[in-house]
């Protein structure tokens, strides 16, 4: 059966997640506009730096969602936005497809980048992120 556009792009995000080098979560994200992929991102250390797969997790004993500033890696959504910026690709009005719902830090960036819709598969318990998306008028869709 032919997948819907949302299903198709979520499958692509799932494949992108396989490149992640984070020891805790493998998250993939893609930015899409007019049914065309603009940029992709996955979570991991900055380009050219040793991956957490090799160094170990700096946040190993810190609960998920806390003290994110201690993490060596970037989030998938951040890497997608950065990739688009490096290549001069405008993302205003685009849709973000992410295997996991964005955290509040990524949500702030997505709002300021002009992302109009966020589609995700796995929930992430961040009430602030959800409220900010609502206040900004960004459509939030969970794809099961």
Short mmCIF file of the C-alpha atoms (twelve columns), coordinates in Angstrom:
data_MODEL
# 
_entry.id   MODEL 
# 
loop_
_atom_site.group_PDB 
_atom_site.id 
_atom_site.type_symbol 
_atom_site.label_atom_id 
_atom_site.label_alt_id 
_atom_site.label_comp_id 
_atom_site.label_asym_id 
_atom_site.label_seq_id 
_atom_site.Cartn_x 
_atom_site.Cartn_y 
_atom_site.Cartn_z 
_atom_site.pdbx_PDB_model_num 
ATOM 1   C CA . UNK A 1   0.000  0.000  0.000  1 
ATOM 2   C CA . UNK A 2   1.286  3.428  -0.912 1 
ATOM 3   C CA . UNK A 3   2.157  5.510  2.180  1 
ATOM 4   C CA . UNK A 4   0.728  8.973  2.774  1 
ATOM 5   C CA . UNK A 5   3.171  11.875 2.500  1 
ATOM 6   C CA . UNK A 6   3.415  12.058 6.300  1 
ATOM 7   C CA . UNK A 7   4.142  8.334  6.516  1 
ATOM 8   C CA . UNK A 8   6.692  8.554  3.714  1 
ATOM 9   C CA . UNK A 9   8.618  11.441 5.268  1 
ATOM 10  C CA . UNK A 10  8.517  9.814  8.707  1 
ATOM 11  C CA . UNK A 11  10.056 6.679  7.188  1 
ATOM 12  C CA . UNK A 12  12.835 8.836  5.746  1 
ATOM 13  C CA . UNK A 13  13.390 10.423 9.189  1 
ATOM 14  C CA . UNK A 14  13.584 6.916  10.668 1 
ATOM 15  C CA . UNK A 15  16.350 5.987  8.211  1 
ATOM 16  C CA . UNK A 16  18.182 9.245  8.998  1 
ATOM 17  C CA . UNK A 17  18.050 8.328  12.712 1 
ATOM 18  C CA . UNK A 18  20.194 5.283  11.982 1 
ATOM 19  C CA . UNK A 19  23.159 7.669  11.470 1 
ATOM 20  C CA . UNK A 20  22.857 9.010  15.047 1 
ATOM 21  C CA . UNK A 21  25.874 8.525  17.289 1 
ATOM 22  C CA . UNK A 22  24.185 9.262  20.620 1 
ATOM 23  C CA . UNK A 23  24.325 6.396  23.104 1 
ATOM 24  C CA . UNK A 24  20.940 7.261  24.622 1 
ATOM 25  C CA . UNK A 25  18.637 7.948  21.677 1 
ATOM 26  C CA . UNK A 26  18.798 7.697  17.934 1 
ATOM 27  C CA . UNK A 27  16.701 10.537 16.542 1 
ATOM 28  C CA . UNK A 28  16.280 11.581 12.939 1 
ATOM 29  C CA . UNK A 29  14.711 14.754 11.591 1 
ATOM 30  C CA . UNK A 30  14.013 16.132 8.141  1 
ATOM 31  C CA . UNK A 31  12.761 19.500 6.953  1 
ATOM 32  C CA . UNK A 32  10.254 19.353 4.112  1 
ATOM 33  C CA . UNK A 33  8.569  22.012 2.012  1 
ATOM 34  C CA . UNK A 34  6.225  21.466 -0.912 1 
ATOM 35  C CA . UNK A 35  6.825  17.692 -0.665 1 
ATOM 36  C CA . UNK A 36  10.599 18.144 -1.121 1 
ATOM 37  C CA . UNK A 37  13.261 17.350 1.462  1 
ATOM 38  C CA . UNK A 38  15.264 20.485 2.269  1 
ATOM 39  C CA . UNK A 39  17.655 19.127 4.917  1 
ATOM 40  C CA . UNK A 40  18.205 16.228 7.288  1 
ATOM 41  C CA . UNK A 41  19.675 15.918 10.749 1 
ATOM 42  C CA . UNK A 42  20.427 13.316 13.382 1 
ATOM 43  C CA . UNK A 43  21.728 13.626 16.921 1 
ATOM 44  C CA . UNK A 44  25.437 13.420 17.559 1 
ATOM 45  C CA . UNK A 45  28.679 15.307 18.183 1 
ATOM 46  C CA . UNK A 46  29.620 18.279 15.992 1 
ATOM 47  C CA . UNK A 47  31.263 17.512 12.641 1 
ATOM 48  C CA . UNK A 48  34.878 16.481 12.951 1 
ATOM 49  C CA . UNK A 49  34.716 15.712 16.673 1 
ATOM 50  C CA . UNK A 50  34.933 12.295 18.267 1 
ATOM 51  C CA . UNK A 51  31.549 10.634 18.522 1 
ATOM 52  C CA . UNK A 52  29.976 9.668  21.841 1 
ATOM 53  C CA . UNK A 53  30.065 6.085  20.573 1 
ATOM 54  C CA . UNK A 54  33.851 6.388  20.997 1 
ATOM 55  C CA . UNK A 55  34.172 8.707  24.033 1 
ATOM 56  C CA . UNK A 56  31.200 7.555  26.086 1 
ATOM 57  C CA . UNK A 57  28.268 9.638  27.238 1 
ATOM 58  C CA . UNK A 58  29.118 12.763 29.241 1 
ATOM 59  C CA . UNK A 59  25.582 12.658 30.701 1 
ATOM 60  C CA . UNK A 60  25.507 8.979  31.572 1 
ATOM 61  C CA . UNK A 61  24.212 9.493  35.128 1 
ATOM 62  C CA . UNK A 62  21.993 12.489 34.369 1 
ATOM 63  C CA . UNK A 63  18.269 11.846 33.739 1 
ATOM 64  C CA . UNK A 64  16.947 12.405 30.219 1 
ATOM 65  C CA . UNK A 65  15.793 15.954 29.607 1 
ATOM 66  C CA . UNK A 66  18.005 17.472 32.326 1 
ATOM 67  C CA . UNK A 67  21.277 19.405 32.025 1 
ATOM 68  C CA . UNK A 68  21.298 19.252 28.243 1 
ATOM 69  C CA . UNK A 69  24.097 21.830 28.168 1 
ATOM 70  C CA . UNK A 70  26.495 19.106 29.365 1 
ATOM 71  C CA . UNK A 71  25.870 16.985 26.265 1 
ATOM 72  C CA . UNK A 72  28.540 16.962 23.539 1 
ATOM 73  C CA . UNK A 73  25.943 16.288 20.869 1 
ATOM 74  C CA . UNK A 74  23.479 18.367 18.929 1 
ATOM 75  C CA . UNK A 75  19.876 17.371 18.545 1 
ATOM 76  C CA . UNK A 76  18.567 16.103 15.222 1 
ATOM 77  C CA . UNK A 77  16.359 19.170 14.771 1 
ATOM 78  C CA . UNK A 78  19.320 21.493 15.416 1 
ATOM 79  C CA . UNK A 79  21.468 19.640 12.897 1 
ATOM 80  C CA . UNK A 80  18.701 19.873 10.293 1 
ATOM 81  C CA . UNK A 81  18.399 23.631 10.765 1 
ATOM 82  C CA . UNK A 82  22.181 24.046 10.680 1 
ATOM 83  C CA . UNK A 83  22.505 21.954 7.526  1 
ATOM 84  C CA . UNK A 84  19.902 24.103 5.792  1 
ATOM 85  C CA . UNK A 85  21.642 27.308 6.911  1 
ATOM 86  C CA . UNK A 86  25.078 26.104 5.734  1 
ATOM 87  C CA . UNK A 87  23.669 25.437 2.286  1 
ATOM 88  C CA . UNK A 88  21.584 28.623 2.071  1 
ATOM 89  C CA . UNK A 89  18.236 26.836 2.146  1 
ATOM 90  C CA . UNK A 90  15.270 28.817 3.475  1 
ATOM 91  C CA . UNK A 91  13.116 26.744 5.836  1 
ATOM 92  C CA . UNK A 92  10.395 29.251 6.688  1 
ATOM 93  C CA . UNK A 93  7.036  27.557 6.185  1 
ATOM 94  C CA . UNK A 94  8.560  24.078 6.168  1 
ATOM 95  C CA . UNK A 95  7.402  21.011 8.084  1 
ATOM 96  C CA . UNK A 96  9.702  19.211 10.499 1 
ATOM 97  C CA . UNK A 97  9.398  15.424 10.610 1 
ATOM 98  C CA . UNK A 98  11.137 13.977 13.652 1 
ATOM 99  C CA . UNK A 99  11.196 10.494 15.098 1 
ATOM 100 C CA . UNK A 100 10.829 12.100 18.563 1 
ATOM 101 C CA . UNK A 101 8.884  15.178 19.606 1 
ATOM 102 C CA . UNK A 102 11.187 18.222 19.937 1 
ATOM 103 C CA . UNK A 103 12.377 19.457 23.331 1 
ATOM 104 C CA . UNK A 104 11.845 23.078 24.414 1 
ATOM 105 C CA . UNK A 105 15.319 24.158 23.243 1 
ATOM 106 C CA . UNK A 106 14.739 22.820 19.721 1 
ATOM 107 C CA . UNK A 107 11.175 24.137 19.751 1 
ATOM 108 C CA . UNK A 108 12.430 27.685 20.297 1 
ATOM 109 C CA . UNK A 109 14.753 27.337 17.315 1 
ATOM 110 C CA . UNK A 110 12.037 25.823 15.136 1 
ATOM 111 C CA . UNK A 111 9.628  28.646 15.959 1 
ATOM 112 C CA . UNK A 112 12.210 31.318 15.149 1 
ATOM 113 C CA . UNK A 113 13.131 29.528 11.904 1 
ATOM 114 C CA . UNK A 114 9.491  29.789 10.818 1 
ATOM 115 C CA . UNK A 115 8.646  26.086 10.868 1 
ATOM 116 C CA . UNK A 116 4.875  25.856 10.404 1 
ATOM 117 C CA . UNK A 117 4.237  22.226 11.320 1 
ATOM 118 C CA . UNK A 118 5.903  19.588 13.483 1 
ATOM 119 C CA . UNK A 119 5.168  15.905 12.854 1 
ATOM 120 C CA . UNK A 120 6.621  13.348 15.247 1 
ATOM 121 C CA . UNK A 121 6.304  9.668  16.104 1 
ATOM 122 C CA . UNK A 122 7.489  9.279  19.722 1 
ATOM 123 C CA . UNK A 123 6.315  11.636 22.439 1 
ATOM 124 C CA . UNK A 124 8.796  13.550 24.589 1 
ATOM 125 C CA . UNK A 125 7.460  14.783 27.937 1 
ATOM 126 C CA . UNK A 126 8.155  18.501 27.595 1 
ATOM 127 C CA . UNK A 127 5.073  20.552 28.423 1 
ATOM 128 C CA . UNK A 128 6.890  23.818 27.787 1 
ATOM 129 C CA . UNK A 129 7.704  22.770 24.219 1 
ATOM 130 C CA . UNK A 130 4.108  21.775 23.573 1 
ATOM 131 C CA . UNK A 131 2.786  25.051 24.981 1 
ATOM 132 C CA . UNK A 132 5.251  27.135 22.957 1 
ATOM 133 C CA . UNK A 133 4.230  25.398 19.718 1 
ATOM 134 C CA . UNK A 134 0.600  26.111 20.548 1 
ATOM 135 C CA . UNK A 135 1.264  29.790 21.356 1 
ATOM 136 C CA . UNK A 136 3.261  30.204 18.144 1 
ATOM 137 C CA . UNK A 137 0.496  28.642 16.054 1 
ATOM 138 C CA . UNK A 138 2.713  25.760 14.922 1 
ATOM 139 C CA . UNK A 139 0.675  22.688 14.071 1 
ATOM 140 C CA . UNK A 140 1.713  19.661 16.160 1 
ATOM 141 C CA . UNK A 141 0.868  16.201 14.804 1 
ATOM 142 C CA . UNK A 142 1.691  12.821 16.291 1 
ATOM 143 C CA . UNK A 143 1.975  10.134 13.627 1 
ATOM 144 C CA . UNK A 144 1.263  6.682  15.005 1 
# 
